[in-house]
Amino acid sequence: MARATASAADGADAPGVLNLRPVVEGLVYRSSAPFGWDAHRVAGFLAEHRIETVVDLRSPAESALVPWLLDARAQGEPLPELLSAPLDPTEGRPSSRRSIDTARDLGELYLWWAEERPDMVARSLAPIAAGRTTLLHCAAGKDRTGVVSAVVHLAAGHEPEDIVGDYARTSAALPQILSALHGLYVRTHPGEELPAFAADAPPVILTAPAEAMEVFLERFLDRHGTVEDYLLSAGLDRPALARLQHELRR
């Protein structure tokens, strides 16, 4: 399948896929969940960007709330692979077990995920190593997606400042993302309120401070040496690692 350049999704009544951008142009993309899209909209988006594998980093319960509606009749061609790789051991509720008060806390949370679920990181990278055009996403496309995207960036040989810059780009998309998440919360928790989504100064877990990714990269490389060492310990064998780097760097 030929590779295409991703662009922002066109307008729709539903929010759809937000925070979309390439990690490695033509091969790896990152985004939010497909908020409110039906099978026709999903099919058009996946076909437009020639996505062959969608890697879903959410918990199964989260995925059920905002699913990918894959319909072969709407697609008109073989369906993309949908690969589940839940990254957060707290099942999408990171504040439930850890205090996240600062950007440093957020970076440490990211490191914890990478070290608690290295198998899920390796699973996420398998389709990329196979040369499949891959979309990485969680709910907002910020935290879990940010962790796996950072590992992809490192494996591709990108500089830390570029990785931090990519992560921080989510800040511009946060108003749309928080609106979509708030709408989802209202639908699934009728009668309740979650003022954090509308706060002038939202909690750090709802922001994308550059310092969080800086802390993650510093701590990750300090503890694991290189991304290659991490991925080998995560379960990638050397041939798979070589294929991954070949695809990311060609």
GIMO-V870107 format. One record per run of one state. SS is the DSSP state (A for helix, B for strand, O for the rest). FROM is the first residue (numbers start at 1). TO is the last residue. If there is no record, write none. Layout:
ss=SS from=FROM to=TO
ss=SS from=FROM to=TO
This chain:
ss=O from=1 to=15
ss=B from=16 to=17
ss=O from=18 to=20
ss=B from=21 to=24
ss=O from=25 to=27
ss=B from=28 to=31
ss=O from=32 to=33
ss=B from=34 to=35
ss=O from=36 to=38
ss=A from=39 to=48
ss=O from=49 to=52
ss=B from=53 to=56
ss=O from=57 to=59
ss=A from=60 to=65
ss=O from=66 to=71
ss=A from=72 to=75
ss=O from=76 to=80
ss=B from=81 to=84
ss=O from=85 to=93
ss=A from=94 to=96
ss=O from=97 to=102
ss=A from=103 to=116
ss=O from=117 to=117
ss=A from=118 to=129
ss=O from=130 to=133
ss=B from=134 to=137
ss=O from=138 to=143
ss=A from=144 to=155
ss=O from=156 to=159
ss=A from=160 to=168
ss=O from=169 to=169
ss=A from=170 to=188
ss=O from=189 to=194
ss=A from=195 to=198
ss=O from=199 to=203
ss=A from=204 to=206
ss=O from=207 to=209
ss=A from=210 to=224
ss=O from=225 to=226
ss=A from=227 to=234
ss=O from=235 to=237
ss=A from=238 to=249
ss=O from=250 to=250
